[in-house]
């Protein structure tokens, strides 16, 4: 049942965020923080690729696509032709 439902978001997103912060936010190029941050980011990407894409994520993706489509239509209808 868990494989069918899946997760709401891919696993590893938090680890990726922490890795990005450590690698780029601490601004310590070519030192241990950069290597550690990029390693954590890579682990997060690996976890994300192994997460289950199920009904929950499909529902969230469809809702986001519909919201973006509504925004585009709203922008197009609000444009004035001169």
N, C-alpha and C positions, 0 to 999 in steps of 0.2 A: 504494500500500500504506500509506503514511503517513497518508493521509486516512481509511482504514478503521480503523487502529489508534488514531490520535489520540495525545494526551498523557495522562500520569498525572494531571496537575492543570492547570488553566487557566494560560496564560502571563500574566505581569504581576503575579502575586501578590507577588513580592519587591519589585517597584517600588512597588506599593501600600503595602506595609509601611513602606518607607523614606519614602514621601511622608507617611504618617500620622505617623511619628515626627518628621519635620522640621516638619510643620505644627502638630501638637498637643503633641508631647513637648518641644520647645524653648521653648514658652510665650512666644512673642514676637508678640502679636497685632498685626495690621495692619502688619506689616513684611515684608521680603523673604523671610524664612524661611517665613512663612505662605503667601505666594503661590507660592513654589517648591515647597513641600510639597504644596499642593493641585494644582499643575500636574502634578507627578510622579504623584500619586494618579490624576488624570484620565487620564494616559497609560497607567497600569497597567490601569485599567478598560477603556479602549479595546482594549488588547492582549488582555485577558481575553475581551471579547466576540467577538474575531476568532479565538480559539483553537478548534481542531477538537475536537468532542465525538465520540470514537470508542469502540471496544470497550474500551480500557483504562480510560477514565474511567467508562464504564457499569459495568464490573466493580467498580471501587472504590465507586461510588455504591450498587450493589446490596449489596455487602458491608457498607457502613456502615448501610444501611437494615435489613438483617437483624440486625446487632448492636444497633441501637436497639430493634427489635421484641423481641428476646430480653430486653433490659433491662426493657422495659415489662411483658412477661409475667412476668418474675421478680419485679418489684415488686408486680404484681397478686396473684400467688400468695402472696407473703409477708405481705399485709395480713390482719389478723385481724378477723373480723366479731364485733362485740360485741352 
